[in-house]
Amino acid sequence: MDGGAEPAPLPPPAEAACNGDAGQSFVGQTATAETGAALLRATGARTLRWVAPGMAVTMDYRPDRLTVSYDGAMKIERVSCG
């Protein structure tokens, strides 16, 4: 060992990144398993995180994750990557 710092991990491949803009057309739709699958296809995200009203979530950033918040009527309010 040379005593230097370890190199930073490489970023994920570009194809793993989520495109949040592609999911904005789903705002207002009903949150269902089918809608979730369509969101994953549209955004290119690898994972989907549903956020119910009042639900606590971690703030760690994951470029391959799509976070979808919905209201008490199961209507999608927000779609974002990370």
N, CA, C and O atoms as CSV, one atom per row, in Angstrom:
chain,resi,resn,atom,element,x,y,z
A,1,MET,N,N,0.834,-1.190,0.000
A,1,MET,CA,C,0.000,0.000,0.000
A,1,MET,C,C,0.867,1.238,0.000
A,1,MET,O,O,1.939,1.277,0.605
A,2,ASP,N,N,0.383,2.232,-0.684
A,2,ASP,CA,C,1.145,3.465,-0.768
A,2,ASP,C,C,0.688,4.505,0.243
A,2,ASP,O,O,1.245,5.601,0.297
A,3,GLY,N,N,-0.325,4.174,1.050
A,3,GLY,CA,C,-0.790,5.097,2.073
A,3,GLY,C,C,-1.766,6.132,1.556
A,3,GLY,O,O,-2.267,6.952,2.326
A,4,GLY,N,N,-2.046,6.104,0.252
A,4,GLY,CA,C,-2.991,7.067,-0.317
A,4,GLY,C,C,-4.427,6.639,-0.088
A,4,GLY,O,O,-4.710,5.523,0.346
A,5,ALA,N,N,-5.290,7.528,-0.383
A,5,ALA,CA,C,-6.719,7.238,-0.241
A,5,ALA,C,C,-7.157,6.242,-1.308
A,5,ALA,O,O,-6.608,6.204,-2.409
A,6,GLU,N,N,-8.142,5.449,-0.963
A,6,GLU,CA,C,-8.678,4.505,-1.938
A,6,GLU,C,C,-9.461,5.278,-2.988
A,6,GLU,O,O,-10.075,6.301,-2.681
A,7,PRO,N,N,-9.442,4.791,-4.228
A,7,PRO,CA,C,-10.186,5.502,-5.270
A,7,PRO,C,C,-11.690,5.442,-5.004
A,7,PRO,O,O,-12.196,4.489,-4.413
A,8,ALA,N,N,-12.377,6.467,-5.449
A,8,ALA,CA,C,-13.836,6.510,-5.290
A,8,ALA,C,C,-14.466,5.441,-6.171
A,8,ALA,O,O,-13.937,5.129,-7.238
A,9,PRO,N,N,-15.583,4.880,-5.740
A,9,PRO,CA,C,-16.243,3.880,-6.579
A,9,PRO,C,C,-16.710,4.505,-7.886
A,9,PRO,O,O,-17.035,5.690,-7.946
A,10,LEU,N,N,-16.736,3.698,-8.915
A,10,LEU,CA,C,-17.179,4.181,-10.214
A,10,LEU,C,C,-18.679,4.435,-10.193
A,10,LEU,O,O,-19.417,3.726,-9.509
A,11,PRO,N,N,-19.137,5.440,-10.935
A,11,PRO,CA,C,-20.580,5.674,-10.996
A,11,PRO,C,C,-21.253,4.542,-11.761
A,11,PRO,O,O,-20.601,3.848,-12.541
A,12,PRO,N,N,-22.548,4.352,-11.546
A,12,PRO,CA,C,-23.234,3.290,-12.279
A,12,PRO,C,C,-23.240,3.596,-13.767
A,12,PRO,O,O,-23.122,4.759,-14.154
A,13,PRO,N,N,-23.375,2.583,-14.605
A,13,PRO,CA,C,-23.425,2.830,-16.039
A,13,PRO,C,C,-24.591,3.747,-16.390
A,13,PRO,O,O,-25.601,3.774,-15.687
A,14,ALA,N,N,-24.449,4.489,-17.470
A,14,ALA,CA,C,-25.466,5.456,-17.862
A,14,ALA,C,C,-26.830,4.798,-18.055
A,14,ALA,O,O,-27.859,5.404,-17.757
A,15,GLU,N,N,-26.842,3.556,-18.555
A,15,GLU,CA,C,-28.127,2.912,-18.796
A,15,GLU,C,C,-28.870,2.584,-17.501
A,15,GLU,O,O,-30.055,2.251,-17.545
A,16,ALA,N,N,-28.209,2.670,-16.365
A,16,ALA,CA,C,-28.854,2.387,-15.084
A,16,ALA,C,C,-29.529,3.637,-14.517
A,16,ALA,O,O,-30.302,3.550,-13.563
A,17,ALA,N,N,-29.235,4.789,-15.102
A,17,ALA,CA,C,-29.775,6.030,-14.573
A,17,ALA,C,C,-31.263,6.159,-14.884
A,17,ALA,O,O,-31.749,5.671,-15.904
A,18,CYS,N,N,-31.954,6.810,-14.001
A,18,CYS,CA,C,-33.392,7.038,-14.106
A,18,CYS,C,C,-33.649,8.365,-14.822
A,18,CYS,O,O,-32.933,9.340,-14.591
A,19,ASN,N,N,-34.652,8.409,-15.678
A,19,ASN,CA,C,-35.052,9.630,-16.371
A,19,ASN,C,C,-36.384,10.096,-15.792
A,19,ASN,O,O,-37.446,9.679,-16.254
A,20,GLY,N,N,-36.325,10.947,-14.794
A,20,GLY,CA,C,-37.530,11.397,-14.108
A,20,GLY,C,C,-38.495,12.165,-14.990
A,20,GLY,O,O,-39.708,12.089,-14.790
A,21,ASP,N,N,-37.979,12.903,-15.963
A,21,ASP,CA,C,-38.858,13.656,-16.859
A,21,ASP,C,C,-39.829,12.732,-17.587
A,21,ASP,O,O,-40.972,13.107,-17.849
A,22,ALA,N,N,-39.375,11.531,-17.910
A,22,ALA,CA,C,-40.211,10.579,-18.641
A,22,ALA,C,C,-41.373,10.072,-17.796
A,22,ALA,O,O,-42.321,9.504,-18.339
A,23,GLY,N,N,-41.323,10.262,-16.491
A,23,GLY,CA,C,-42.391,9.790,-15.618
A,23,GLY,C,C,-43.422,10.841,-15.252
A,23,GLY,O,O,-44.413,10.531,-14.592
A,24,GLN,N,N,-43.204,12.079,-15.670
A,24,GLN,CA,C,-44.103,13.153,-15.251
A,24,GLN,C,C,-45.517,13.010,-15.804
A,24,GLN,O,O,-46.466,13.514,-15.202
A,25,SER,N,N,-45.672,12.343,-16.924
A,25,SER,CA,C,-47.016,12.170,-17.496
A,25,SER,C,C,-47.885,11.235,-16.647
A,25,SER,O,O,-49.092,11.145,-16.871
A,26,PHE,N,N,-47.285,10.540,-15.677
A,26,PHE,CA,C,-48.032,9.629,-14.808
A,26,PHE,C,C,-48.639,10.338,-13.596
A,26,PHE,O,O,-49.460,9.756,-12.888
A,27,VAL,N,N,-48.242,11.585,-13.354
A,27,VAL,CA,C,-48.808,12.346,-12.235
A,27,VAL,C,C,-50.313,12.480,-12.466
A,27,VAL,O,O,-50.757,12.865,-13.548
A,28,GLY,N,N,-51.089,12.156,-11.429
A,28,GLY,CA,C,-52.543,12.201,-11.521
A,28,GLY,C,C,-53.176,10.851,-11.806
A,28,GLY,O,O,-54.379,10.673,-11.616
A,29,GLN,N,N,-52.367,9.892,-12.263
A,29,GLN,CA,C,-52.884,8.551,-12.509
A,29,GLN,C,C,-52.976,7.777,-11.191
A,29,GLN,O,O,-52.397,8.182,-10.183
A,30,THR,N,N,-53.699,6.677,-11.210
A,30,THR,CA,C,-53.848,5.837,-10.028
A,30,THR,C,C,-52.608,4.971,-9.834
A,30,THR,O,O,-52.095,4.382,-10.786
A,31,ALA,N,N,-52.135,4.901,-8.601
A,31,ALA,CA,C,-50.959,4.094,-8.256
A,31,ALA,C,C,-51.369,2.624,-8.185
A,31,ALA,O,O,-52.053,2.211,-7.248
A,32,THR,N,N,-50.953,1.843,-9.169
A,32,THR,CA,C,-51.230,0.404,-9.223
A,32,THR,C,C,-49.953,-0.318,-9.615
A,32,THR,O,O,-48.978,0.315,-10.020
A,33,ALA,N,N,-49.954,-1.622,-9.500
A,33,ALA,CA,C,-48.798,-2.410,-9.930
A,33,ALA,C,C,-48.541,-2.199,-11.419
A,33,ALA,O,O,-47.390,-2.116,-11.846
A,34,GLU,N,N,-49.603,-2.112,-12.204
A,34,GLU,CA,C,-49.456,-1.903,-13.645
A,34,GLU,C,C,-48.850,-0.536,-13.944
A,34,GLU,O,O,-47.998,-0.406,-14.823
A,35,THR,N,N,-49.293,0.480,-13.212
A,35,THR,CA,C,-48.729,1.816,-13.391
A,35,THR,C,C,-47.260,1.818,-12.996
A,35,THR,O,O,-46.438,2.439,-13.670
A,36,GLY,N,N,-46.923,1.133,-11.917
A,36,GLY,CA,C,-45.528,1.036,-11.489
A,36,GLY,C,C,-44.655,0.394,-12.548
A,36,GLY,O,O,-43.551,0.869,-12.813
A,37,ALA,N,N,-45.135,-0.684,-13.157
A,37,ALA,CA,C,-44.371,-1.352,-14.212
A,37,ALA,C,C,-44.187,-0.422,-15.403
A,37,ALA,O,O,-43.110,-0.381,-15.998
A,38,ALA,N,N,-45.229,0.323,-15.755
A,38,ALA,CA,C,-45.132,1.268,-16.868
A,38,ALA,C,C,-44.151,2.392,-16.543
A,38,ALA,O,O,-43.407,2.839,-17.415
A,39,LEU,N,N,-44.148,2.847,-15.295
A,39,LEU,CA,C,-43.197,3.875,-14.870
A,39,LEU,C,C,-41.760,3.382,-14.992
A,39,LEU,O,O,-40.892,4.114,-15.468
A,40,LEU,N,N,-41.504,2.158,-14.571
A,40,LEU,CA,C,-40.151,1.600,-14.686
A,40,LEU,C,C,-39.720,1.542,-16.147
A,40,LEU,O,O,-38.590,1.902,-16.476
A,41,ARG,N,N,-40.607,1.093,-17.016
A,41,ARG,CA,C,-40.271,1.026,-18.448
A,41,ARG,C,C,-40.010,2.417,-19.015
A,41,ARG,O,O,-39.050,2.618,-19.758
A,42,ALA,N,N,-40.865,3.379,-18.663
A,42,ALA,CA,C,-40.761,4.728,-19.215
A,42,ALA,C,C,-39.507,5.457,-18.751
A,42,ALA,O,O,-38.892,6.193,-19.523
A,43,THR,N,N,-39.127,5.255,-17.492
A,43,THR,CA,C,-38.012,6.019,-16.921
A,43,THR,C,C,-36.668,5.311,-17.000
A,43,THR,O,O,-35.622,5.946,-16.861
A,44,GLY,N,N,-36.688,4.005,-17.222
A,44,GLY,CA,C,-35.440,3.250,-17.247
A,44,GLY,C,C,-34.886,2.939,-15.870
A,44,GLY,O,O,-33.776,2.417,-15.757
A,45,ALA,N,N,-35.637,3.249,-14.818
A,45,ALA,CA,C,-35.182,2.965,-13.453
A,45,ALA,C,C,-35.148,1.461,-13.215
A,45,ALA,O,O,-35.910,0.705,-13.817
A,46,ARG,N,N,-34.260,1.045,-12.335
A,46,ARG,CA,C,-34.165,-0.378,-11.975
A,46,ARG,C,C,-35.063,-0.732,-10.803
A,46,ARG,O,O,-35.560,-1.854,-10.711
A,47,THR,N,N,-35.269,0.222,-9.913
A,47,THR,CA,C,-36.099,-0.042,-8.735
A,47,THR,C,C,-37.159,1.041,-8.596
A,47,THR,O,O,-36.984,2.173,-9.046
A,48,LEU,N,N,-38.254,0.663,-7.966
A,48,LEU,CA,C,-39.381,1.568,-7.760
A,48,LEU,C,C,-39.689,1.627,-6.273
A,48,LEU,O,O,-39.795,0.597,-5.606
A,49,ARG,N,N,-39.832,2.845,-5.761
A,49,ARG,CA,C,-40.182,3.027,-4.349
A,49,ARG,C,C,-41.487,3.816,-4.290
A,49,ARG,O,O,-41.542,4.981,-4.685
A,50,TRP,N,N,-42.536,3.163,-3.789
A,50,TRP,CA,C,-43.821,3.831,-3.570
A,50,TRP,C,C,-43.758,4.541,-2.225
A,50,TRP,O,O,-43.258,3.982,-1.249
A,51,VAL,N,N,-44.263,5.774,-2.169
A,51,VAL,CA,C,-44.287,6.538,-0.921
A,51,VAL,C,C,-45.733,6.923,-0.622
A,51,VAL,O,O,-46.330,7.745,-1.316
A,52,ALA,N,N,-46.278,6.313,0.423
A,52,ALA,CA,C,-47.643,6.591,0.868
A,52,ALA,C,C,-47.677,7.890,1.667
A,52,ALA,O,O,-46.638,8.346,2.144
A,53,PRO,N,N,-48.856,8.491,1.821
A,53,PRO,CA,C,-48.966,9.719,2.615
A,53,PRO,C,C,-48.399,9.521,4.026
A,53,PRO,O,O,-48.744,8.560,4.712
A,54,GLY,N,N,-47.531,10.438,4.446
A,54,GLY,CA,C,-46.951,10.400,5.779
A,54,GLY,C,C,-45.846,9.382,5.984
A,54,GLY,O,O,-45.319,9.259,7.090
A,55,MET,N,N,-45.489,8.656,4.947
A,55,MET,CA,C,-44.470,7.609,5.066
A,55,MET,C,C,-43.066,8.225,5.120
A,55,MET,O,O,-42.744,9.115,4.333
A,56,ALA,N,N,-42.249,7.751,6.038
A,56,ALA,CA,C,-40.860,8.200,6.131
A,56,ALA,C,C,-40.011,7.406,5.139
A,56,ALA,O,O,-40.187,6.197,4.985
A,57,VAL,N,N,-39.098,8.093,4.475
A,57,VAL,CA,C,-38.193,7.435,3.533
A,57,VAL,C,C,-36.767,7.912,3.779
A,57,VAL,O,O,-36.542,8.997,4.316
A,58,THR,N,N,-35.818,7.088,3.379
A,58,THR,CA,C,-34.419,7.485,3.493
A,58,THR,C,C,-34.111,8.530,2.431
A,58,THR,O,O,-34.769,8.583,1.392
A,59,MET,N,N,-33.129,9.345,2.691
A,59,MET,CA,C,-32.756,10.402,1.759
A,59,MET,C,C,-31.521,10.043,0.935
A,59,MET,O,O,-30.981,10.895,0.228
A,60,ASP,N,N,-31.069,8.789,1.020
A,60,ASP,CA,C,-29.905,8.399,0.237
A,60,ASP,C,C,-30.242,8.467,-1.248
A,60,ASP,O,O,-31.347,8.116,-1.663
A,61,TYR,N,N,-29.281,8.921,-2.038
A,61,TYR,CA,C,-29.504,9.084,-3.476
A,61,TYR,C,C,-29.090,7.828,-4.216
A,61,TYR,O,O,-27.972,7.341,-4.049
A,62,ARG,N,N,-29.981,7.308,-5.027
A,62,ARG,CA,C,-29.698,6.150,-5.879
A,62,ARG,C,C,-30.141,6.498,-7.291
A,62,ARG,O,O,-31.340,6.622,-7.544
A,63,PRO,N,N,-29.207,6.657,-8.211
A,63,PRO,CA,C,-29.556,7.094,-9.565
A,63,PRO,C,C,-30.422,6.107,-10.332
A,63,PRO,O,O,-31.017,6.467,-11.347
A,64,ASP,N,N,-30.501,4.868,-9.862
A,64,ASP,CA,C,-31.304,3.858,-10.561
A,64,ASP,C,C,-32.692,3.682,-9.948
A,64,ASP,O,O,-33.440,2.798,-10.366
A,65,ARG,N,N,-33.047,4.512,-8.960
A,65,ARG,CA,C,-34.318,4.339,-8.247
A,65,ARG,C,C,-35.315,5.430,-8.630
A,65,ARG,O,O,-34.964,6.605,-8.736
A,66,LEU,N,N,-36.565,5.016,-8.833
A,66,LEU,CA,C,-37.671,5.932,-9.072
A,66,LEU,C,C,-38.526,5.966,-7.813
A,66,LEU,O,O,-38.933,4.922,-7.304
A,67,THR,N,N,-38.795,7.162,-7.315
A,67,THR,CA,C,-39.641,7.338,-6.144
A,67,THR,C,C,-40.959,7.953,-6.593
A,67,THR,O,O,-40.983,8.996,-7.247
A,68,VAL,N,N,-42.056,7.291,-6.232
A,68,VAL,CA,C,-43.389,7.735,-6.636
A,68,VAL,C,C,-44.225,7.963,-5.381
A,68,VAL,O,O,-44.484,7.030,-4.620
A,69,SER,N,N,-44.642,9.207,-5.173
A,69,SER,CA,C,-45.484,9.561,-4.029
A,69,SER,C,C,-46.933,9.634,-4.487
A,69,SER,O,O,-47.235,10.135,-5.570
A,70,TYR,N,N,-47.831,9.121,-3.633
A,70,TYR,CA,C,-49.255,9.170,-3.964
A,70,TYR,C,C,-50.057,9.634,-2.756
A,70,TYR,O,O,-49.583,9.593,-1.621
A,71,ASP,N,N,-51.288,10.078,-3.027
A,71,ASP,CA,C,-52.136,10.602,-1.958
A,71,ASP,C,C,-53.067,9.526,-1.404
A,71,ASP,O,O,-52.978,8.361,-1.791
A,72,GLY,N,N,-53.957,9.922,-0.500
A,72,GLY,CA,C,-54.869,8.983,0.136
A,72,GLY,C,C,-55.858,8.331,-0.814
A,72,GLY,O,O,-56.440,7.297,-0.489
A,73,ALA,N,N,-56.054,8.925,-1.984
A,73,ALA,CA,C,-56.942,8.356,-2.997
A,73,ALA,C,C,-56.162,7.515,-4.006
A,73,ALA,O,O,-56.703,7.106,-5.033
A,74,MET,N,N,-54.879,7.258,-3.703
A,74,MET,CA,C,-53.989,6.458,-4.562
A,74,MET,C,C,-53.646,7.163,-5.877
A,74,MET,O,O,-53.281,6.504,-6.850
A,75,LYS,N,N,-53.757,8.489,-5.916
A,75,LYS,CA,C,-53.395,9.252,-7.107
A,75,LYS,C,C,-51.936,9.689,-6.984
A,75,LYS,O,O,-51.517,10.196,-5.943
A,76,ILE,N,N,-51.180,9.492,-8.038
A,76,ILE,CA,C,-49.761,9.847,-8.042
A,76,ILE,C,C,-49.627,11.364,-7.987
A,76,ILE,O,O,-50.213,12.086,-8.794
A,77,GLU,N,N,-48.845,11.829,-7.020
A,77,GLU,CA,C,-48.614,13.263,-6.820
A,77,GLU,C,C,-47.238,13.710,-7.294
A,77,GLU,O,O,-47.065,14.845,-7.737
A,78,ARG,N,N,-46.259,12.812,-7.200
A,78,ARG,CA,C,-44.872,13.202,-7.499
A,78,ARG,C,C,-44.105,12.001,-8.007
A,78,ARG,O,O,-44.250,10.892,-7.493
A,79,VAL,N,N,-43.281,12.232,-9.027
A,79,VAL,CA,C,-42.405,11.204,-9.588
A,79,VAL,C,C,-41.011,11.810,-9.658
A,79,VAL,O,O,-40.817,12.856,-10.277
A,80,SER,N,N,-40.036,11.156,-9.023
A,80,SER,CA,C,-38.670,11.680,-9.054
A,80,SER,C,C,-37.658,10.543,-8.979
A,80,SER,O,O,-37.949,9.461,-8.468
A,81,CYS,N,N,-36.487,10.807,-9.489
A,81,CYS,CA,C,-35.404,9.829,-9.435
A,81,CYS,C,C,-34.577,10.060,-8.183
A,81,CYS,O,O,-34.567,11.152,-7.616
A,82,GLY,N,N,-33.898,9.028,-7.773
A,82,GLY,CA,C,-33.011,9.132,-6.625
A,82,GLY,C,C,-33.461,8.284,-5.552
A,82,GLY,O,O,-32.833,8.240,-4.495
